[in-house]
C-alpha cells in the first residue's frame, strides 16, 4: 500500500465529518469537494498498488536473472584465478630452480675464481722465489768457472804433450813431422790462451756456463784431432817401410809384421781413442761434478752472504733509528718513546738524552745532532696539542731549548701539582695587599695596563682611575670601542664608542699636550680601552703615527695636570708601532696575571737574576690565587676572584694584589667631598673641621 491510501482515507473522512457537522454552506461545499478527492485518491492508490506489484515482480525476475549471471561470472572468475594461481605456482617453481642453478653456478664460479687467485698468488711467489734465486746465483764469484775451464786446458795439453813426446822418441824418422806438429800444438795453445783471456771477462752466469762448455769441447776436440793425425802419420810411415821391401817372402813377412803391427797400432789407436774418450768422459764427469759441487757451494755462500747482508742492512737501519729509553718503566719515559716515534714518522730524529722527573711533571731532553738541519722548538710547538691527546697529558706539550747543554726539551704535564699548604702571611711578603691599592695608585697619572682576555683589565682600570680621582680630584672621560659589549661594566662616563672616536681622542689629547692650552685648575684623566685593536684598525703604514702620538701623551701629559690610562692585551712594546720599550718606561706599567711573565722577559731594565727572582714570585702568586679560587669555588672571571699584577715603574718592580671588581666606582668620585669654590676633590686637612683645596688654595669648613 502506498502512502497515498491512508492520506486519502483521512482526507475523505475528515471532509465527510465536516459536511455533517458544520452549519456553514461554504464549508459544506468544500467538505463535499474534499470528500470526493479523498475517495478518488483512495481508488487511485488501490489501482497504483496493483501496478506497483506487477513492476516489483518484473524487477524481481530481472534481479534473479542478474544474480544468476553474477554467480556464473564469479564462478568463471574463480576458475580463472585458480588456473592463474596454478600457472604462477609452476612458474615460481621454475624460477626457483633457475635461481638455484644460478646460485650453484655462482658458487662454482667463485670457487674457480678463488682457485685462480690462489694459483696466481702461488705463481707470483714462485716467480719471486725464482727471481731471488737467479739474483743469488748471478751474484756468486766467476772465479770457479774460470778455474774449471783452465784446468781442462792444462790437463788436455799435458796429456797431448806427453803422447807426442813418446811417439817422437819411438819414431825418430818422423822428427820433422813431430816438429811441425809441435808448431800446430803451439797454435792450439795460443788459441786456447786467447779464448781463456776472453773468458775471464765473462760475468753473466748463463754466458759463463755456455762459453765454458764450448771452450772445453773445443780444446778436447782439437787435441783429439792432433792425436789422430799423429797416429795416421805413424801408420803411413809404417806402410812405407813395408813397400820398400824387395823379396816376396820378406815382403810377405814384412806385410805380416806390418799387418800385425798395424793391427796392434790400430788396436792401440782404438784403445788410445777409447782411452781419450774415456778420459774425456771421466774428466768431463769430474769437472761437472766438481763444478756442481763448487756451484752449490757458491750458491750456499751466496745465500749466506745475502743473509749476512740483510742482517747488516737491518743493523744499519736499527742504528739509523732514533735512540729510545730501553727500559721505559715510568709514564714519562713511555711518553718520551711515543714522542720519538711520532717525530720519526715526520722525518725528525730525536735521540734520548736525559729526563728530569717530578711525579706531576717531567722535562724530557733530546739530542738533535743527527738531523740534517737545525730543529727549532717553534717548529715542533704546533704538534703540542696533538701529542697531548696521543700521550694523555693534562696540557699541550711545550718545547724549548737548553742552550747550556745543547738539548731540545719537552715539558710534560702528567698530573695535577700536589697542593702544598700556602701560608698567606708569606704571600703577603711578596705582594702589596689590596687594602693598600688606593694609597699605592693615588698619585699615578701615566699608566699602561695589560692583560690577557678576561683577565680583568677594564674593571682594574676603573678601580685604578677612581682611586686616582679620589686622591687628586678632578674628572675622567672614557674612550671604549666595546661600549655596546655585554661585558661592559664601566661606570665612568663614555665620550667615545668606536676606534675612530679613540683615534680622534688620542689626536686631541696629544695636540692639547703639545699646545699646553688646557685648563690646569682641575685634574682630568682620559682612559683609552682596547688600545691594541684601535692601533690595528689603522692602515699599517699609518700605525707608527698613532704610536708617536701615544708616546707624546705618555711623556708630557702629567706636566699639564692631565692623566692618561692605556689598556691593551699585549705586554710587548713591539706591538705598538712607532714606540719602543724606553717610551713605555715613562709610564707606570701594570701587567695582570700571565702578562707579568712576558713583561719580565721583555723588560730592558731588569737583570737576569732579577728576572729569575720575579718569575719565581710570580709562580708562587699564580699558585696561591689558583688555590684560593679553587677553595672558594670562584672562576678566574668572578669579580671576587684572587688576582695579581706586576708594577713596572721608575723604582724596583713589585707585585700588587688587585681589588675586587667594582670596589671603586665613579659614583664615589661624584659623591665625594668637593671644594665649594672649584669643585675639586683634591684637598687636605687644614686644622680642626677645616679643609684646604690644593688646586685653588681655598679653605672651607667641614660640618660634623
LINMO-V499848 format. One record per residue. N is the residue number from 1. D_LAST is the distance of its C-alpha to the last C-alpha in Angstrom with 1 decimal. Layout:
# LINMO-V499848
n & d_last
N & D_LAST
N & D_LAST
This chain:
# LINMO-V499848
n & d_last
1 & 121.9
2 & 119.6
3 & 116.8
4 & 119.1
5 & 121.4
6 & 119.1
7 & 117.6
8 & 121.1
9 & 122.1
10 & 119.0
11 & 119.4
12 & 123.1
13 & 122.7
14 & 119.9
15 & 121.9
16 & 125.0
17 & 123.1
18 & 121.5
19 & 125.1
20 & 126.4
21 & 123.5
22 & 122.2
23 & 124.2
24 & 122.9
25 & 125.5
26 & 123.1
27 & 121.4
28 & 124.8
29 & 125.7
30 & 122.6
31 & 123.0
32 & 126.6
33 & 125.4
34 & 122.7
35 & 125.2
36 & 127.4
37 & 124.6
38 & 123.6
39 & 127.3
40 & 127.5
41 & 124.3
42 & 125.5
43 & 128.8
44 & 127.1
45 & 124.7
46 & 127.6
47 & 129.3
48 & 126.1
49 & 125.7
50 & 129.1
51 & 128.3
52 & 125.0
53 & 126.9
54 & 129.2
55 & 126.3
56 & 124.5
57 & 127.6
58 & 128.0
59 & 124.4
60 & 124.8
61 & 127.7
62 & 125.7
63 & 122.8
64 & 125.2
65 & 126.7
66 & 123.3
67 & 122.3
68 & 125.4
69 & 124.8
70 & 121.2
71 & 122.3
72 & 124.9
73 & 122.2
74 & 119.9
75 & 122.7
76 & 123.4
77 & 119.8
78 & 119.6
79 & 122.7
80 & 121.3
81 & 118.0
82 & 119.9
83 & 121.9
84 & 118.8
85 & 117.1
86 & 120.2
87 & 120.3
88 & 116.6
89 & 117.0
90 & 119.9
91 & 117.9
92 & 114.9
93 & 117.3
94 & 118.7
95 & 115.2
96 & 114.1
97 & 117.2
98 & 116.4
99 & 112.8
100 & 114.1
101 & 116.5
102 & 113.8
103 & 111.5
104 & 114.4
105 & 115.1
106 & 111.4
107 & 111.3
108 & 114.5
109 & 113.2
110 & 110.0
111 & 112.1
112 & 114.1
113 & 111.0
114 & 109.6
115 & 112.9
116 & 113.0
117 & 109.4
118 & 110.4
119 & 113.6
120 & 111.6
121 & 109.1
122 & 112.0
123 & 113.7
124 & 110.5
125 & 110.3
126 & 113.9
127 & 113.6
128 & 110.6
129 & 112.5
130 & 115.5
131 & 113.5
132 & 111.8
133 & 115.3
134 & 116.6
135 & 113.7
136 & 114.3
137 & 118.1
138 & 117.6
139 & 115.4
140 & 118.0
141 & 120.0
142 & 123.1
143 & 124.8
144 & 126.5
145 & 128.2
146 & 129.4
147 & 130.8
148 & 132.8
149 & 134.5
150 & 135.2
151 & 136.8
152 & 139.0
153 & 140.2
154 & 140.9
155 & 142.9
156 & 145.0
157 & 145.9
158 & 146.7
159 & 149.1
160 & 150.7
161 & 151.2
162 & 152.8
163 & 155.2
164 & 156.3
165 & 156.8
166 & 159.1
167 & 161.1
168 & 161.5
169 & 163.0
170 & 165.4
171 & 166.6
172 & 166.9
173 & 169.0
174 & 165.8
175 & 163.9
176 & 163.3
177 & 162.0
178 & 159.6
179 & 158.4
180 & 157.7
181 & 156.1
182 & 153.8
183 & 152.7
184 & 152.0
185 & 150.0
186 & 148.1
187 & 147.2
188 & 145.9
189 & 143.8
190 & 142.5
191 & 141.6
192 & 140.0
193 & 138.0
194 & 136.7
195 & 135.9
196 & 134.0
197 & 132.0
198 & 131.0
199 & 130.3
200 & 127.8
201 & 125.5
202 & 125.4
203 & 122.0
204 & 122.0
205 & 123.0
206 & 125.4
207 & 127.0
208 & 127.2
209 & 129.3
210 & 131.4
211 & 132.3
212 & 132.9
213 & 135.4
214 & 137.1
215 & 137.6
216 & 138.9
217 & 141.4
218 & 142.5
219 & 143.0
220 & 145.1
221 & 147.0
222 & 148.0
223 & 149.0
224 & 151.1
225 & 152.8
226 & 153.8
227 & 155.1
228 & 157.2
229 & 158.4
230 & 159.6
231 & 161.4
232 & 163.1
233 & 164.3
234 & 165.7
235 & 167.6
236 & 169.0
237 & 170.0
238 & 171.8
239 & 173.6
240 & 174.8
241 & 176.3
242 & 178.2
243 & 179.6
244 & 181.1
245 & 183.5
246 & 187.3
247 & 189.0
248 & 188.7
249 & 188.6
250 & 186.1
251 & 184.4
252 & 184.4
253 & 183.2
254 & 180.6
255 & 179.7
256 & 179.4
257 & 177.5
258 & 175.3
259 & 174.8
260 & 174.0
261 & 171.7
262 & 170.3
263 & 169.8
264 & 168.2
265 & 166.1
266 & 165.2
267 & 164.3
268 & 162.3
269 & 160.8
270 & 159.9
271 & 158.6
272 & 156.7
273 & 155.3
274 & 154.4
275 & 153.0
276 & 151.0
277 & 149.8
278 & 149.0
279 & 147.3
280 & 145.3
281 & 144.4
282 & 143.5
283 & 141.6
284 & 139.9
285 & 139.1
286 & 137.8
287 & 135.8
288 & 134.4
289 & 133.5
290 & 132.1
291 & 130.2
292 & 128.9
293 & 127.9
294 & 126.3
295 & 124.7
296 & 123.2
297 & 122.0
298 & 120.5
299 & 118.9
300 & 117.5
301 & 116.3
302 & 114.8
303 & 112.9
304 & 111.8
305 & 110.6
306 & 108.8
307 & 107.1
308 & 106.3
309 & 105.0
310 & 102.8
311 & 101.5
312 & 100.6
313 & 99.0
314 & 96.9
315 & 96.0
316 & 95.1
317 & 93.0
318 & 91.2
319 & 90.7
320 & 89.2
321 & 86.7
322 & 83.2
323 & 82.9
324 & 80.9
325 & 79.7
326 & 82.9
327 & 81.3
328 & 78.2
329 & 77.1
330 & 73.3
331 & 71.5
332 & 70.4
333 & 74.0
334 & 75.3
335 & 72.6
336 & 73.7
337 & 77.3
338 & 76.2
339 & 74.3
340 & 77.5
341 & 79.7
342 & 77.2
343 & 77.3
344 & 81.0
345 & 81.6
346 & 79.7
347 & 81.8
348 & 79.3
349 & 80.5
350 & 77.9
351 & 79.5
352 & 77.7
353 & 76.3
354 & 73.7
355 & 70.8
356 & 67.5
357 & 66.8
358 & 63.5
359 & 64.2
360 & 61.4
361 & 62.3
362 & 65.3
363 & 66.0
364 & 69.6
365 & 71.4
366 & 74.5
367 & 77.1
368 & 77.7
369 & 80.6
370 & 83.3
371 & 81.8
372 & 83.4
373 & 80.1
374 & 76.6
375 & 74.4
376 & 70.7
377 & 68.0
378 & 66.7
379 & 70.1
380 & 69.8
381 & 66.1
382 & 66.8
383 & 68.9
384 & 66.0
385 & 65.2
386 & 68.9
387 & 69.4
388 & 66.3
389 & 68.1
390 & 71.4
391 & 70.2
392 & 67.6
393 & 64.7
394 & 61.1
395 & 60.3
396 & 62.5
397 & 64.4
398 & 63.0
399 & 65.6
400 & 65.1
401 & 67.2
402 & 67.6
403 & 68.5
404 & 69.2
405 & 71.9
406 & 72.9
407 & 72.3
408 & 70.9
409 & 68.2
410 & 67.2
411 & 64.1
412 & 64.4
413 & 61.5
414 & 63.5
415 & 60.9
416 & 57.3
417 & 56.0
418 & 55.6
419 & 52.0
420 & 51.2
421 & 48.2
422 & 45.4
423 & 42.9
424 & 39.5
425 & 38.6
426 & 41.5
427 & 40.5
428 & 37.0
429 & 39.0
430 & 40.4
431 & 37.4
432 & 33.7
433 & 31.9
434 & 29.9
435 & 26.5
436 & 27.1
437 & 28.1
438 & 25.0
439 & 25.0
440 & 28.8
441 & 29.0
442 & 25.9
443 & 28.1
444 & 31.2
445 & 32.5
446 & 36.2
447 & 36.8
448 & 39.8
449 & 39.5
450 & 42.8
451 & 43.7
452 & 46.4
453 & 46.5
454 & 43.8
455 & 42.3
456 & 38.8
457 & 38.7
458 & 36.8
459 & 34.0
460 & 33.7
461 & 33.6
462 & 30.8
463 & 28.7
464 & 29.5
465 & 28.8
466 & 25.4
467 & 24.5
468 & 25.9
469 & 23.9
470 & 20.6
471 & 21.6
472 & 23.1
473 & 21.8
474 & 24.4
475 & 26.5
476 & 29.4
477 & 32.8
478 & 35.2
479 & 39.0
480 & 40.2
481 & 44.0
482 & 43.5
483 & 41.0
484 & 43.2
485 & 43.5
486 & 42.8
487 & 40.9
488 & 38.5
489 & 35.0
490 & 33.2
491 & 30.0
492 & 30.0
493 & 31.7
494 & 35.4
495 & 37.3
496 & 40.6
497 & 42.5
498 & 45.8
499 & 47.5
500 & 48.5
501 & 44.9
502 & 43.9
503 & 46.9
504 & 45.8
505 & 42.3
506 & 43.7
507 & 46.0
508 & 43.2
509 & 40.8
510 & 43.7
511 & 44.8
512 & 41.3
513 & 41.2
514 & 44.6
515 & 44.1
516 & 40.6
517 & 39.7
518 & 36.3
519 & 33.0
520 & 31.4
521 & 28.1
522 & 26.7
523 & 27.8
524 & 29.9
525 & 31.2
526 & 34.5
527 & 35.8
528 & 39.5
529 & 40.4
530 & 44.1
531 & 45.1
532 & 48.3
533 & 49.5
534 & 48.5
535 & 50.7
536 & 53.5
537 & 53.5
538 & 54.8
539 & 58.5
540 & 59.4
541 & 60.6
542 & 57.3
543 & 55.0
544 & 55.0
545 & 53.7
546 & 50.6
547 & 50.3
548 & 50.5
549 & 47.7
550 & 45.4
551 & 46.5
552 & 45.5
553 & 42.0
554 & 41.5
555 & 42.7
556 & 40.9
557 & 37.9
558 & 35.3
559 & 36.6
560 & 35.5
561 & 31.8
562 & 33.0
563 & 33.2
564 & 35.8
565 & 36.3
566 & 39.9
567 & 40.6
568 & 44.2
569 & 46.4
570 & 48.7
571 & 47.8
572 & 51.0
573 & 50.6
574 & 54.2
575 & 53.0
576 & 51.4
577 & 54.4
578 & 54.0
579 & 51.6
580 & 52.2
581 & 50.3
582 & 49.5
583 & 47.6
584 & 45.2
585 & 44.8
586 & 42.6
587 & 40.1
588 & 38.2
589 & 40.3
590 & 38.9
591 & 41.9
592 & 41.2
593 & 43.5
594 & 47.2
595 & 46.7
596 & 45.7
597 & 49.4
598 & 50.6
599 & 48.1
600 & 49.2
601 & 52.9
602 & 52.6
603 & 50.4
604 & 52.3
605 & 49.7
606 & 50.2
607 & 53.2
608 & 55.4
609 & 54.3
610 & 50.6
611 & 51.5
612 & 53.1
613 & 50.1
614 & 47.6
615 & 49.8
616 & 50.1
617 & 46.3
618 & 46.1
619 & 48.7
620 & 46.6
621 & 43.5
622 & 45.5
623 & 47.0
624 & 43.7
625 & 42.1
626 & 45.3
627 & 45.5
628 & 41.9
629 & 42.2
630 & 45.4
631 & 44.0
632 & 41.2
633 & 43.6
634 & 41.7
635 & 43.5
636 & 42.8
637 & 41.4
638 & 38.9
639 & 35.2
640 & 34.5
641 & 37.7
642 & 37.8
643 & 38.6
644 & 38.6
645 & 39.1
646 & 40.7
647 & 38.9
648 & 41.4
649 & 40.0
650 & 41.0
651 & 40.6
652 & 42.0
653 & 42.0
654 & 39.7
655 & 38.9
656 & 35.5
657 & 34.6
658 & 33.5
659 & 30.6
660 & 31.4
661 & 31.9
662 & 28.9
663 & 26.4
664 & 24.8
665 & 25.3
666 & 24.8
667 & 22.4
668 & 19.8
669 & 20.5
670 & 20.3
671 & 16.9
672 & 15.4
673 & 13.0
674 & 15.5
675 & 16.3
676 & 16.5
677 & 19.8
678 & 21.7
679 & 19.8
680 & 20.2
681 & 18.3
682 & 19.8
683 & 17.1
684 & 16.2
685 & 13.9
686 & 14.8
687 & 13.5
688 & 10.3
689 & 7.3
690 & 10.3
691 & 12.6
692 & 16.4
693 & 18.5
694 & 21.6
695 & 23.6
696 & 23.3
697 & 21.7
698 & 19.2
699 & 16.1
700 & 13.0
701 & 9.5
702 & 6.5
703 & 3.8
704 & 0.0
